[in-house]
């Protein structure tokens, strides 16, 4: 009677509901599927972002909302708060062209916790020897991975994320 088409309005309201952060996340994760740290991205969203803003329309999240979310995480885990901010910013960089009513990435000017201070502590030779010996009681892959960390001085993530093709397993006598 009012001259509108209720079926079009229902379809439009369903499309708007589909643009929540939670509903956009599967497409975002599919977009990032080939990346090494996709599991970490999904974990950060499930643990920190979705419980707070997951059911909000993605284009309604403000710089203040992002700042409050990051501040809340920072009270418990400052380094994790920086990861939350970075993951949410990457999500909005991807989402921005898909959201008609959002002019800019709400993470761009949001508050961020300061970068963590670099750690100075290193294990002494004695501590390394004790650790090496203690690894004899552990199971694989931890024993080999931690020994590789000790021998190479690589970052933990570099060793744990390494793929077999990155290793030259040929013995010296075959080269």
C-alpha positions as semicolon CSV with decimal commas, in nm:
position;residue;x (nm);y (nm);z (nm)
1;X;0,000;0,000;0,000
2;X;0,287;0,240;0,072
3;X;0,435;0,180;-0,270
4;X;0,740;-0,017;-0,156
5;X;0,834;-0,376;-0,222
6;X;0,866;-0,566;0,109
7;X;1,066;-0,847;-0,054
8;X;1,333;-0,599;-0,171
9;X;1,350;-0,442;0,176
10;X;1,390;-0,785;0,338
11;X;1,665;-0,874;0,091
12;X;1,839;-0,542;0,159
13;X;1,821;-0,590;0,538
14;X;1,973;-0,940;0,498
15;X;2,257;-0,794;0,288
16;X;2,325;-0,530;0,555
17;X;2,323;-0,799;0,827
18;X;2,577;-0,993;0,625
19;X;2,823;-0,706;0,658
20;X;2,902;-0,765;1,024
21;X;3,265;-0,823;1,114
22;X;3,181;-1,186;1,200
23;X;3,003;-1,251;0,870
24;X;3,278;-1,089;0,662
25;X;3,554;-1,286;0,836
26;X;3,522;-1,610;0,631
27;X;3,570;-1,417;0,305
28;X;3,866;-1,233;0,455
29;X;4,026;-1,558;0,574
30;X;3,969;-1,711;0,229
31;X;4,144;-1,407;0,078
32;X;4,443;-1,464;0,310
33;X;4,434;-1,845;0,282
34;X;4,779;-1,888;0,128
35;X;4,958;-1,699;0,404
36;X;5,172;-1,872;0,663
37;X;5,014;-1,711;0,967
38;X;4,650;-1,762;0,873
39;X;4,593;-1,975;1,185
40;X;4,724;-1,693;1,402
41;X;4,497;-1,444;1,225
42;X;4,194;-1,665;1,287
43;X;4,292;-1,718;1,651
44;X;4,327;-1,344;1,714
45;X;3,987;-1,277;1,561
46;X;3,815;-1,558;1,752
47;X;3,977;-1,478;2,084
48;X;3,995;-1,099;2,088
49;X;3,802;-0,929;1,809
50;X;3,481;-1,126;1,753
51;X;3,370;-1,132;2,118
52;X;3,392;-0,752;2,130
53;X;3,286;-0,626;1,786
54;X;3,204;-0,937;1,584
55;X;2,830;-0,873;1,567
56;X;2,866;-0,506;1,481
57;X;2,819;-0,383;1,127
58;X;3,171;-0,353;0,997
59;X;3,110;0,001;0,872
60;X;2,987;0,115;1,215
61;X;3,312;0,040;1,400
62;X;3,487;0,364;1,491
63;X;3,839;0,468;1,581
64;X;3,720;0,490;1,944
65;X;3,584;0,134;1,934
66;X;3,919;0,008;1,806
67;X;4,107;0,206;2,073
68;X;3,887;0,066;2,352
69;X;3,933;-0,289;2,219
70;X;4,310;-0,253;2,195
71;X;4,329;-0,091;2,540
72;X;4,128;-0,377;2,691
73;X;4,363;-0,638;2,542
74;X;4,670;-0,431;2,640
75;X;4,576;-0,442;3,010
76;X;4,638;-0,818;3,002
77;X;4,882;-0,863;2,714
78;X;5,048;-0,554;2,560
79;X;5,224;-0,742;2,280
80;X;4,900;-0,920;2,190
81;X;4,724;-0,582;2,176
82;X;4,961;-0,470;1,902
83;X;4,884;-0,793;1,711
84;X;4,509;-0,735;1,752
85;X;4,547;-0,382;1,615
86;X;4,756;-0,501;1,321
87;X;4,516;-0,785;1,232
88;X;4,211;-0,560;1,258
89;X;4,381;-0,294;1,045
90;X;4,463;-0,552;0,777
91;X;4,101;-0,670;0,786
92;X;3,974;-0,314;0,734
93;X;4,222;-0,252;0,454
94;X;4,066;-0,553;0,280
95;X;3,708;-0,463;0,381
96;X;3,717;-0,092;0,292
97;X;3,635;-0,134;-0,080
98;X;3,350;-0,369;0,017
99;X;3,183;-0,123;0,257
100;X;2,997;0,165;0,096
101;X;2,948;0,373;0,410
102;X;3,301;0,355;0,551
103;X;3,533;0,637;0,446
104;X;3,857;0,522;0,609
105;X;4,018;0,244;0,806
106;X;3,908;0,295;1,171
107;X;4,240;0,150;1,288
108;X;4,446;0,417;1,114
109;X;4,427;0,678;1,391
110;X;4,329;0,448;1,678
111;X;4,538;0,434;1,991
112;X;4,809;0,170;2,006
113;X;5,016;0,043;2,295
114;X;5,384;0,127;2,279
115;X;5,622;-0,121;2,122
116;X;5,760;-0,367;2,377
117;X;6,109;-0,313;2,506
118;X;6,371;-0,538;2,355
119;X;6,485;-0,815;2,584
120;X;6,849;-0,825;2,687
121;X;6,849;-1,161;2,864
122;X;7,037;-1,448;2,701
123;X;7,101;-1,792;2,838
124;X;7,448;-1,860;2,973
125;X;7,653;-2,150;2,839
126;X;7,568;-2,346;3,154
127;X;7,194;-2,281;3,112
128;X;7,214;-2,388;2,747
129;X;7,388;-2,711;2,847
130;X;7,121;-2,786;3,110
131;X;6,847;-2,717;2,855
132;X;7,017;-2,934;2,593
133;X;7,038;-3,225;2,839
134;X;6,678;-3,178;2,956
135;X;6,558;-3,205;2,598
136;X;6,661;-3,571;2,601
137;X;6,344;-3,641;2,803
138;X;6,113;-3,455;2,565
139;X;5,925;-3,574;2,259
140;X;5,965;-3,474;1,898
141;X;5,929;-3,230;1,734
142;X;6,015;-3,016;2,039
143;X;6,355;-3,171;2,103
144;X;6,483;-3,109;1,750
145;X;6,318;-2,769;1,718
146;X;6,461;-2,632;2,042
147;X;6,805;-2,775;1,968
148;X;6,789;-2,608;1,626
149;X;6,704;-2,280;1,800
150;X;7,005;-2,320;2,027
151;X;7,241;-2,403;1,741
152;X;7,126;-2,136;1,496
153;X;7,003;-1,849;1,713
154;X;6,701;-1,815;1,484
155;X;6,373;-1,666;1,600
156;X;6,131;-1,922;1,738
157;X;5,870;-1,853;1,470
158;X;6,128;-1,894;1,193
159;X;6,214;-2,243;1,313
160;X;5,858;-2,355;1,396
161;X;5,720;-2,222;1,067
162;X;6,001;-2,356;0,850
163;X;5,914;-2,597;0,572
164;X;6,126;-2,897;0,475
165;X;6,227;-2,740;0,144
166;X;6,413;-2,475;0,344
167;X;6,658;-2,733;0,479
168;X;6,951;-2,883;0,295
169;X;6,954;-3,237;0,431
170;X;7,232;-3,364;0,205
171;X;7,537;-3,485;0,389
172;X;7,876;-3,326;0,323
173;X;8,011;-3,634;0,144
174;X;7,742;-3,605;-0,127
175;X;7,809;-3,241;-0,214
